[in-house]
Amino acid sequence: MVMHFASFMNGQLVTMQVFDVCGRNLYESTFTVEGEVMNKDIYLVRGIYLVRFISGGYATTLKIVKQ
């Protein structure tokens, strides 16, 4: 999974969670952002997933479709 971060996120601690459509937590990782583009090796089968990023008391959730 390739992730793009805004430049102000560099050096920030981020927790990433991946959920399936039933709400099961499939993956969780905490890492420090190192650059605007990062890659995480996560194996996902075809389907719809919710990816939540949490950092500094803020959270955002994105829907992704793996084809």
N, C-alpha and C positions, 0 to 999 in steps of 0.2 A: 504494500500500500504506500503510495507516494503522497506525502502531506506537504502543503505549502503554508508557511507561517509568515505573518507580517514581521518586518525587521525589528520592531520593538519587543517581540517575543523572544529574541535571542537571549539565552542565558536563563530563561524562566523555567521553572519546574512545572511540568504538565502531566496530568493523569489522563490516559486514553482508555475508554471502555467501549467494547463492541458487544451489542445485544442483537439477538435474532428478533423476529417479529412477535414472538411469544414472550419477550422480555427476559429471556435467559441470558445471563452474562457469559459470553463466550471467550472473552479475552480482556485482560486488564494489564496495563503497564504504566509505570511512572518513569519519566525521563526528562532530561534537560534539553531544551531546544538548542541546537547547534547549527545555525544557518537558517536560511529561508526555505530550503527544501530538504526534507528528511524522508528516509525510506524505512518502513517496518515490514519485516517478513511475517505475514499473517496468512495462514491457509484458510480460505473460505470457499465453500461450495456455492454454486449458483443460488441466488436468493436476494432478499431485501434485508438490509441491516441498518441499525441505528448506531452511529458512532458519537460518543460523548467525549468532549474535551473539557477538562476542569483545570483551572489555573488561577491562583490568587483570589479565590472566592467567587470567580465567575465561571459559568459553564455554558457551553453551546452544544447542541445536538444536531447532527447531520444525518440525512437518509442517504444510503448508498445502495446501488443495485449492482450485484456481481453477475456478469453474464458469462 
